[in-house]
């Protein structure tokens, strides 16, 4: 995986079912957006379903550019 400038980046992932948390709505969104760490979530097909502000700063991609798209193959 590479950032927007083509530099390789290290990635570590944790899989967690957040279905219940998403049902909580705004509280979940506030926690994700205020996180200092990058939060990127993907569906079972690898499409981006969340990309917080920290991830936008670190990876150099806007949320709108990646939302609903496969980030990597």
Secondary structure as UniProt FT lines:
FT   TURN            4..5
FT   HELIX           19..23
FT   TURN            24..25
FT   HELIX           26..34
FT   STRAND          40..42
FT   TURN            44..45
FT   STRAND          47..51
FT   HELIX           53..59
FT   HELIX           63..66
//
